[in-house]
């Protein structure tokens, strides 16, 4: 298959898809008829649950291990993805890449943030997705899509204690625009989705441990609640699919109108 051809069955890689927004994205793509490569790092059980859920929907998914903080492993991961595409979907091309894997954490005030903490955000939230996208680009079909998950912490969600995190996500927003420009000759669309406060496992599963935080956040959200992973996953899947065919170089906030 040539680089300009498109597989008969769309296939997406979704990083960090063993839980939360990544899981919701994987299942939303499967409902649209896409095969899904589900990546995980520390949660293999969750990844295999997603694979089973997609199978129950009548789709096909494969779980592959990936540590987004280790770019030296990306060439081997690309080869593994290539083999998986051939074995399960009889193609050698991806139609979408969703850069979702990332780290959050507890608030770190600027004056107290160490170099090690700063570097950890950059390594996982920016450097890793940058070079993973570079590694997988030869497998991405012309006319395909890339969706990067950023954060409204760079804008409406501005909160003290998240400067390092927000800088890493702001870098992904800038990368989105540059990739949209550079990959447009191949017809590859590149967009970002910027979630607001969403019920995920980030931050040490904070909302499960501290449900008392939820009402105050909901009060500052136009639609009156915090976000659920499915709210964000459906938007990502739409941008990665046919519905998003005329959208590129955009960062779309999915926050229910937080601080609106």
SULZIDA-V815558 format. One record per helix or strand of 2 or more residues. SS is the DSSP state (H for helix, E for strand). FROM is the first residue (numbers start at 1). TO is the last residue. Records with the same first field share a line. If there is no record, write none. Layout:
SS=FROM-TO, FROM-TO
//
This chain:
E=11-14, 35-40, 61-65, 94-99, 140-149, 189-195, 198-199, 227-228, 251-254
H=20-31, 44-56, 71-89, 110-112, 115-139, 152-154, 163-186, 202-209, 211-219, 229-240, 242-244
//
